[in-house]
């Protein structure tokens, strides 16, 4: 009870003092229910079995989360994060030898949102890379779900392993127009991707590097869509594509396996 009360007090301070950091350690559960504009919230969790559960609503919200350890979870609760002009940056990093899975569920409803997500990290120069590259020890498996509703969103992310070969599982579902998506899965473990975009005028780049790859992609909409999918490595490479392209301008599709 004392630990829960202390965390609650820290979070209340974080709402009031813009740009503050909340740092907590192992086995903490943080529940956020926030409404209002221009929030700047930063959370760092260290250790194992941590959890963050969010309900946030407003305009120009900024949330940065770093979880270091294994069996950590960053979850949505109900609607997750709703509003326009929001910037969400989340990273999970495991510097132990555990192969337990870290999980993220990112749910954003609104327009002109920027979402940067990393598990073990990567980015690798895509979409004006701003670090996230971590390249040393990373044993944890990764599971990520991204659900975006709204328009003109930018989604950038990565999943990367270091010395071990954990699995990477990624699901991205975007139900809006004019999106820019860049994602890289790297390392020697198995990589599974499910990408669904049910709208128009999208630009999507997916890289699956090393290991065994599976990608299931569904693109729908009446305006031009550009998809670049690269699968690279010595393992088995599989992909399926379902695309609806009825515009006279056509759609651009590039798939590279090497």
FENQUILIN-V700488 format. One record per residue. N is the residue number from 0. SS is DSSP state (2 for helix, 1 for strand, 0 for the rest). PSI is psi as a letter, one per 20 degrees, with the letter a starting at -180 (none if undefined). Layout:
n=N ss=SS psi=PSI
n=N ss=SS psi=PSI
//
This chain:
n=0 ss=0 psi=g
n=1 ss=2 psi=h
n=2 ss=2 psi=g
n=3 ss=2 psi=g
n=4 ss=2 psi=g
n=5 ss=2 psi=g
n=6 ss=2 psi=g
n=7 ss=2 psi=g
n=8 ss=2 psi=g
n=9 ss=2 psi=g
n=10 ss=2 psi=h
n=11 ss=2 psi=g
n=12 ss=2 psi=h
n=13 ss=2 psi=h
n=14 ss=2 psi=h
n=15 ss=2 psi=g
n=16 ss=0 psi=o
n=17 ss=0 psi=p
n=18 ss=0 psi=j
n=19 ss=0 psi=q
n=20 ss=1 psi=p
n=21 ss=1 psi=o
n=22 ss=1 psi=p
n=23 ss=1 psi=r
n=24 ss=0 psi=b
n=25 ss=0 psi=q
n=26 ss=0 psi=k
n=27 ss=0 psi=q
n=28 ss=1 psi=p
n=29 ss=1 psi=p
n=30 ss=1 psi=p
n=31 ss=1 psi=p
n=32 ss=1 psi=o
n=33 ss=1 psi=q
n=34 ss=1 psi=p
n=35 ss=0 psi=r
n=36 ss=0 psi=q
n=37 ss=0 psi=k
n=38 ss=0 psi=p
n=39 ss=1 psi=o
n=40 ss=1 psi=p
n=41 ss=1 psi=p
n=42 ss=1 psi=p
n=43 ss=1 psi=p
n=44 ss=1 psi=p
n=45 ss=1 psi=q
n=46 ss=0 psi=a
n=47 ss=0 psi=q
n=48 ss=0 psi=k
n=49 ss=0 psi=q
n=50 ss=1 psi=p
n=51 ss=1 psi=p
n=52 ss=1 psi=p
n=53 ss=1 psi=q
n=54 ss=1 psi=o
n=55 ss=1 psi=p
n=56 ss=1 psi=p
n=57 ss=0 psi=a
n=58 ss=0 psi=p
n=59 ss=0 psi=l
n=60 ss=0 psi=q
n=61 ss=1 psi=p
n=62 ss=1 psi=p
n=63 ss=1 psi=p
n=64 ss=1 psi=p
n=65 ss=1 psi=p
n=66 ss=1 psi=p
n=67 ss=1 psi=p
n=68 ss=0 psi=a
n=69 ss=0 psi=r
n=70 ss=0 psi=k
n=71 ss=0 psi=q
n=72 ss=1 psi=p
n=73 ss=1 psi=o
n=74 ss=1 psi=q
n=75 ss=1 psi=q
n=76 ss=1 psi=o
n=77 ss=1 psi=d
n=78 ss=1 psi=j
n=79 ss=1 psi=d
n=80 ss=1 psi=p
n=81 ss=1 psi=q
n=82 ss=0 psi=a
n=83 ss=0 psi=q
n=84 ss=0 psi=k
n=85 ss=0 psi=q
n=86 ss=1 psi=o
n=87 ss=1 psi=p
n=88 ss=1 psi=o
n=89 ss=1 psi=q
n=90 ss=1 psi=p
n=91 ss=1 psi=p
n=92 ss=1 psi=p
n=93 ss=0 psi=o
n=94 ss=0 psi=k
n=95 ss=0 psi=a
n=96 ss=0 psi=j
n=97 ss=0 psi=q
n=98 ss=0 psi=j
n=99 ss=0 psi=q
n=100 ss=1 psi=p
n=101 ss=1 psi=q
n=102 ss=1 psi=q
n=103 ss=1 psi=q
n=104 ss=1 psi=o
n=105 ss=1 psi=o
n=106 ss=1 psi=o
n=107 ss=1 psi=p
n=108 ss=1 psi=o
n=109 ss=0 psi=a
n=110 ss=0 psi=q
n=111 ss=0 psi=l
n=112 ss=0 psi=q
n=113 ss=1 psi=p
n=114 ss=1 psi=p
n=115 ss=1 psi=o
n=116 ss=1 psi=p
n=117 ss=1 psi=p
n=118 ss=1 psi=o
n=119 ss=0 psi=h
n=120 ss=0 psi=r
n=121 ss=0 psi=e
n=122 ss=0 psi=g
n=123 ss=0 psi=l
n=124 ss=0 psi=i
n=125 ss=0 psi=q
n=126 ss=0 psi=l
n=127 ss=0 psi=l
n=128 ss=0 psi=p
n=129 ss=0 psi=m
n=130 ss=0 psi=b
n=131 ss=0 psi=j
n=132 ss=0 psi=i
n=133 ss=0 psi=p
n=134 ss=0 psi=j
n=135 ss=0 psi=d
n=136 ss=0 psi=p
n=137 ss=0 psi=o
n=138 ss=0 psi=i
n=139 ss=0 psi=q
n=140 ss=1 psi=r
n=141 ss=1 psi=p
n=142 ss=1 psi=p
n=143 ss=1 psi=p
n=144 ss=1 psi=p
n=145 ss=1 psi=p
n=146 ss=1 psi=o
n=147 ss=1 psi=p
n=148 ss=1 psi=p
n=149 ss=0 psi=b
n=150 ss=0 psi=q
n=151 ss=0 psi=l
n=152 ss=0 psi=q
n=153 ss=1 psi=p
n=154 ss=1 psi=p
n=155 ss=1 psi=p
n=156 ss=1 psi=r
n=157 ss=1 psi=q
n=158 ss=1 psi=p
n=159 ss=1 psi=p
n=160 ss=0 psi=q
n=161 ss=0 psi=d
n=162 ss=0 psi=h
n=163 ss=0 psi=a
n=164 ss=0 psi=l
n=165 ss=0 psi=q
n=166 ss=0 psi=q
n=167 ss=1 psi=p
n=168 ss=1 psi=p
n=169 ss=1 psi=p
n=170 ss=1 psi=p
n=171 ss=1 psi=p
n=172 ss=1 psi=o
n=173 ss=1 psi=p
n=174 ss=1 psi=m
n=175 ss=0 psi=r
n=176 ss=0 psi=r
n=177 ss=0 psi=l
n=178 ss=0 psi=q
n=179 ss=1 psi=o
n=180 ss=1 psi=p
n=181 ss=1 psi=p
n=182 ss=1 psi=q
n=183 ss=1 psi=p
n=184 ss=1 psi=p
n=185 ss=1 psi=r
n=186 ss=0 psi=r
n=187 ss=0 psi=i
n=188 ss=0 psi=r
n=189 ss=0 psi=p
n=190 ss=1 psi=p
n=191 ss=1 psi=p
n=192 ss=1 psi=p
n=193 ss=1 psi=o
n=194 ss=1 psi=p
n=195 ss=1 psi=p
n=196 ss=1 psi=o
n=197 ss=1 psi=m
n=198 ss=0 psi=a
n=199 ss=0 psi=r
n=200 ss=0 psi=l
n=201 ss=0 psi=q
n=202 ss=1 psi=o
n=203 ss=1 psi=p
n=204 ss=1 psi=p
n=205 ss=1 psi=p
n=206 ss=1 psi=p
n=207 ss=1 psi=o
n=208 ss=1 psi=p
n=209 ss=0 psi=r
n=210 ss=0 psi=a
n=211 ss=0 psi=p
n=212 ss=1 psi=q
n=213 ss=1 psi=p
n=214 ss=1 psi=p
n=215 ss=1 psi=o
n=216 ss=1 psi=p
n=217 ss=1 psi=p
n=218 ss=1 psi=p
n=219 ss=1 psi=q
n=220 ss=0 psi=r
n=221 ss=0 psi=i
n=222 ss=0 psi=r
n=223 ss=0 psi=p
n=224 ss=0 psi=q
n=225 ss=1 psi=p
n=226 ss=1 psi=p
n=227 ss=1 psi=o
n=228 ss=1 psi=p
n=229 ss=1 psi=p
n=230 ss=1 psi=p
n=231 ss=1 psi=p
n=232 ss=0 psi=a
n=233 ss=0 psi=i
n=234 ss=0 psi=a
n=235 ss=0 psi=p
n=236 ss=1 psi=p
n=237 ss=1 psi=q
n=238 ss=1 psi=q
n=239 ss=1 psi=q
n=240 ss=1 psi=p
n=241 ss=1 psi=o
n=242 ss=1 psi=p
n=243 ss=0 psi=o
n=244 ss=0 psi=o
n=245 ss=0 psi=j
n=246 ss=0 psi=q
n=247 ss=0 psi=h
n=248 ss=0 psi=i
n=249 ss=0 psi=r
n=250 ss=0 psi=q
n=251 ss=1 psi=p
n=252 ss=1 psi=p
n=253 ss=1 psi=p
n=254 ss=1 psi=p
n=255 ss=1 psi=p
n=256 ss=1 psi=p
n=257 ss=0 psi=none
//
